[in-house]
Amino acid sequence: MTLEALLISFESAAELLGISRSLLYQMHADGRLGVRIHKLGRRSLLNRRELERWVNASMPPRHIWAKMQENCQNE
């Protein structure tokens, strides 16, 4: 049985997306990355499943993604 990490680093997330880590940080800084950041100590991590859902939803910017997630929870 292979375990898949629930929280992944920016480096792993960038690799999954096929982009550089610096571009992913830039996307986070300017609001294009919709996925929430989880702080664990000094580390910034992303929820792998949320990242996958975000990509499948055509990667909306943070403010739209947050509303989409809120609507899903209210239904």
C-alpha positions as CSV (number, residue, x, y, z in Angstrom):
1,M,0.0,0.0,0.0
2,T,1.4,3.4,-1.0
3,L,0.5,6.4,1.1
4,E,0.0,9.7,-0.5
5,A,0.8,12.8,1.5
6,L,-2.2,14.9,2.4
7,L,-0.1,18.1,2.8
8,I,2.6,18.9,0.3
9,S,5.4,21.5,0.1
10,F,5.4,24.3,-2.4
11,E,8.2,22.4,-4.2
12,S,6.1,19.3,-4.6
13,A,3.0,21.2,-5.6
14,A,5.0,23.1,-8.3
15,E,6.3,19.8,-9.6
16,L,2.8,18.3,-9.8
17,L,1.7,21.4,-11.7
18,G,4.7,21.4,-14.0
19,I,5.8,24.9,-13.0
20,S,8.7,26.4,-11.0
21,R,8.5,26.9,-7.3
22,S,9.1,30.6,-7.7
23,L,6.1,30.9,-10.1
24,L,3.9,29.1,-7.5
25,Y,5.0,31.6,-4.8
26,Q,4.4,34.4,-7.2
27,M,0.9,33.1,-7.9
28,H,0.2,32.9,-4.2
29,A,1.5,36.4,-3.6
30,D,-0.7,38.0,-6.3
31,G,-3.9,35.9,-5.6
32,R,-3.8,33.6,-8.6
33,L,-3.3,30.5,-6.4
34,G,-6.7,29.7,-4.9
35,V,-5.6,26.9,-2.6
36,R,-5.2,27.8,1.1
37,I,-1.8,27.6,2.7
38,H,-1.4,25.6,5.9
39,K,1.4,26.7,8.2
40,L,3.1,23.9,10.2
41,G,5.8,25.4,12.2
42,R,7.9,27.4,9.6
43,R,6.7,25.3,6.7
44,S,4.0,26.4,4.3
45,L,2.0,23.4,3.0
46,L,-0.8,22.8,0.5
47,N,-3.6,20.3,0.8
48,R,-3.0,17.9,-2.2
49,R,-6.7,17.1,-2.6
50,E,-7.7,20.8,-2.6
51,L,-4.9,21.5,-5.2
52,E,-6.3,18.7,-7.4
53,R,-9.9,20.1,-7.0
54,W,-8.6,23.6,-7.8
55,V,-6.9,22.4,-11.0
56,N,-10.1,20.5,-12.0
57,A,-12.1,23.7,-11.5
58,S,-9.9,25.5,-14.1
59,M,-7.6,27.2,-11.5
60,P,-9.8,30.2,-10.5
61,P,-8.1,33.0,-8.5
62,R,-8.2,33.0,-4.7
63,H,-11.3,35.2,-4.2
64,I,-13.4,33.1,-6.6
65,W,-12.1,29.8,-5.3
66,A,-12.9,30.8,-1.7
67,K,-16.5,31.6,-2.7
68,M,-16.8,28.3,-4.6
69,Q,-15.6,26.4,-1.5
70,E,-18.0,28.4,0.7
71,N,-20.9,27.6,-1.6
72,C,-20.0,23.9,-1.6
73,Q,-20.1,23.9,2.3
74,N,-23.5,25.6,2.4
75,E,-25.1,23.0,0.1
